[in-house]
């Protein structure tokens, strides 16, 4: 819940895009909110992709 709250407060447009993307995705490509948020963020701010890739690499190591 904390991450979602930070996302809403710091990037409300990206959060709305992610919710819209999550709702419109169809099986078998149903995405969770985190994946939808990352995808929406990559489209909106492509210069931040290196930070998203680092975050994905850290979560895979866990």
C-alpha positions in Angstrom: 0.0 0.0 0.0 2.8 2.4 0.7 4.3 2.2 -2.8 0.9 2.7 -4.4 0.3 5.7 -2.2 3.6 7.2 -3.2 2.9 6.6 -6.8 -0.5 8.3 -6.6 1.0 11.3 -4.8 4.1 11.7 -6.9 2.9 10.7 -10.3 -0.9 10.9 -10.5 -1.1 10.9 -14.3 1.1 7.9 -14.6 -1.1 6.1 -12.0 -4.2 6.9 -14.0 -2.6 5.7 -17.2 -1.6 2.5 -15.4 -5.1 1.9 -14.1 -6.5 2.4 -17.6 -3.9 0.1 -19.1 -4.6 -2.6 -16.5 -8.4 -2.4 -17.1 -8.1 -2.6 -20.9 -5.6 -5.4 -21.0 -7.1 -8.8 -22.0 -6.1 -12.3 -21.2 -3.4 -13.8 -21.5 -1.8 -10.4 -21.2 -3.5 -9.4 -17.9 -0.9 -7.3 -16.0 -0.8 -6.5 -12.4 -0.7 -2.9 -11.3 3.0 -2.8 -10.9 3.7 -3.9 -14.4 1.1 -1.6 -15.8 2.6 1.3 -13.9 6.1 0.6 -15.1 4.8 0.3 -18.7 2.9 3.6 -18.4 5.9 5.3 -16.9 8.2 4.0 -19.7 5.9 5.5 -22.3 5.5 8.8 -20.4 9.2 9.2 -19.3 11.5 7.1 -21.4 14.6 8.8 -19.9 13.8 7.0 -16.6 14.1 3.5 -18.1 17.5 2.8 -16.6 16.0 3.3 -13.1 13.1 1.0 -13.9 15.5 -1.7 -15.2 17.6 -1.5 -12.0 14.5 -1.9 -9.9 13.4 -4.9 -11.9 16.9 -6.5 -11.5 16.8 -6.0 -7.8 13.3 -7.5 -7.4 14.4 -10.6 -9.5 17.4 -11.1 -7.1 15.1 -11.4 -4.1 
